[in-house]
Amino acid sequence: MTLNELYQKLLSESIAEMDMVSFKVHTDDKGVVTAVEVKYTPKDSQDKRKG
């Protein structure tokens, strides 16, 4: 998927074509969420690494 293709799709459509590989929630000292990091890879990239 190119950057242009990503911008033209709804976020939910793009995520449906990918696998989540990392999910991190960052909070302050009071437990308030300040940021969420989510990393995705294309679904077929996992298969390419295996061989």
C-alpha positions in Angstrom: 0.0 0.0 0.0 1.4 3.4 -0.9 1.0 6.6 1.2 -1.4 8.0 -1.4 -3.6 4.8 -1.1 -3.6 5.1 2.7 -4.8 8.7 2.6 -7.6 7.8 0.1 -9.0 5.0 2.3 -10.9 5.2 5.6 -8.6 4.2 8.5 -10.7 1.2 9.2 -10.3 -0.1 5.7 -6.5 0.3 5.9 -6.3 -1.5 9.2 -8.4 -4.4 7.9 -5.6 -5.0 5.4 -2.9 -5.1 8.1 -1.8 -7.0 11.2 -1.1 -5.2 14.5 2.4 -5.9 15.7 2.7 -3.5 18.6 0.3 -1.6 20.9 1.5 0.7 23.6 -0.5 3.1 25.9 1.3 6.0 27.5 -0.1 7.6 30.7 0.9 10.4 33.0 1.5 10.1 36.7 -2.3 10.3 37.3 -3.1 7.5 34.9 -4.5 9.8 32.2 -3.8 8.4 28.7 -1.5 10.9 26.9 -0.7 8.8 23.8 -1.3 5.5 22.1 1.2 3.9 19.7 -0.1 1.2 17.3 2.2 -0.4 14.8 0.8 -2.4 11.8 2.4 -4.3 9.0 0.8 -5.5 5.8 -0.7 -9.0 6.2 1.5 -10.6 3.6 4.8 -9.2 5.0 4.8 -11.8 7.8 4.7 -14.6 5.2 7.6 -13.1 3.2 9.9 -13.1 6.3 9.2 -16.8 7.0 10.5 -17.8 3.6 
